[in-house]
Amino acid sequence: MIAFHPHLFVRIVELDGPRAPMPRPLSSGFSEGRAYRVLGVYNPSESSDAYFILPNDRDEMWFICQRHLRFAGLHDTSAHHLDLGDVHATAAD
């Protein structure tokens, strides 16, 4: 079991190259300039990777490998997407 905080947001930093995990988030409706709420986490037993369940900009739910993700903060909001400029401004307050 993997536990995660209900206010956890991540940002996309897509890995490049032939061994980059699929799907590639920036080709699947995600943007570099946004933070995404984590809806769930899945870790298949045959893999050392964890897959985060995220809603993309089209409100589709995707399983995205943790190697494409970076921590964007804990935000007490009902939003599922946050612009990174808003996230950094809130953190500075």
C-alpha positions as CSV (number, residue, x, y, z in Angstrom):
1,M,0.0,0.0,0.0
2,I,1.2,3.5,-0.8
3,A,-0.2,6.4,1.2
4,F,-0.3,10.0,0.0
5,H,-1.5,13.3,1.4
6,P,-4.9,14.4,0.1
7,H,-3.6,17.9,-0.8
8,L,-0.6,16.6,-2.8
9,F,0.1,18.4,-6.1
10,V,2.8,17.4,-8.6
11,R,4.3,19.1,-11.6
12,I,5.4,17.5,-14.9
13,V,9.1,17.2,-15.8
14,E,9.0,14.8,-18.6
15,L,12.0,12.4,-19.0
16,D,13.4,12.2,-22.5
17,G,15.1,9.4,-24.5
18,P,14.3,5.9,-25.7
19,R,13.9,4.5,-22.2
20,A,11.5,7.1,-20.9
21,P,8.4,5.6,-19.3
22,M,5.1,5.7,-21.2
23,P,2.8,7.4,-21.5
24,R,4.6,10.7,-22.0
25,P,2.5,13.2,-20.1
26,L,3.2,16.3,-22.3
27,S,1.8,14.3,-25.3
28,S,-1.2,13.2,-23.2
29,G,-2.9,16.4,-22.3
30,F,-0.7,17.7,-19.5
31,S,1.3,21.0,-19.4
32,E,4.6,22.0,-18.0
33,G,3.2,25.2,-16.4
34,R,0.6,23.5,-14.2
35,A,0.5,21.5,-11.0
36,Y,-1.9,18.5,-10.8
37,R,-3.7,17.0,-7.8
38,V,-2.8,13.4,-7.1
39,L,-6.0,11.3,-7.1
40,G,-4.3,8.0,-6.3
41,V,-1.1,6.0,-6.5
42,Y,-0.6,2.5,-7.9
43,N,2.5,0.3,-7.7
44,P,2.4,-2.9,-9.8
45,S,4.2,-5.7,-8.2
46,E,6.3,-6.4,-11.3
47,S,7.7,-2.8,-11.4
48,S,9.8,-0.6,-9.1
49,D,7.9,2.4,-10.5
50,A,4.9,3.9,-9.0
51,Y,2.1,5.4,-11.1
52,F,0.3,8.5,-10.0
53,I,-3.3,8.9,-11.0
54,L,-3.7,12.5,-12.3
55,P,-6.4,14.4,-14.1
56,N,-5.0,16.1,-17.2
57,D,-6.1,19.5,-18.7
58,R,-8.9,17.7,-20.5
59,D,-10.2,16.2,-17.2
60,E,-9.1,12.7,-18.4
61,M,-7.6,10.4,-15.7
62,W,-4.1,9.0,-16.5
63,F,-1.6,6.8,-14.7
64,I,1.7,8.7,-15.0
65,C,5.1,7.2,-13.9
66,Q,6.6,8.9,-10.9
67,R,9.8,9.5,-12.9
68,H,8.0,12.2,-14.9
69,L,6.8,14.0,-11.7
70,R,8.2,16.5,-9.1
71,F,6.6,17.7,-5.9
72,A,4.6,21.0,-6.4
73,G,3.3,21.4,-2.8
74,L,0.5,20.6,-0.5
75,H,-2.5,22.9,-1.3
76,D,-5.8,22.9,0.5
77,T,-8.1,23.5,-2.5
78,S,-10.9,21.8,-4.3
79,A,-9.1,22.5,-7.7
80,H,-7.6,19.6,-9.6
81,H,-5.1,21.9,-11.6
82,L,-3.2,24.9,-10.4
83,D,-1.1,27.2,-12.6
84,L,2.5,27.1,-11.3
85,G,2.6,30.9,-11.1
86,D,-0.3,30.8,-8.6
87,V,1.4,28.0,-6.6
88,H,4.6,30.0,-6.2
89,A,2.8,33.2,-5.3
90,T,0.7,31.3,-2.6
91,A,3.9,29.7,-1.2
92,A,5.6,33.2,-0.9
93,D,2.7,34.6,1.1
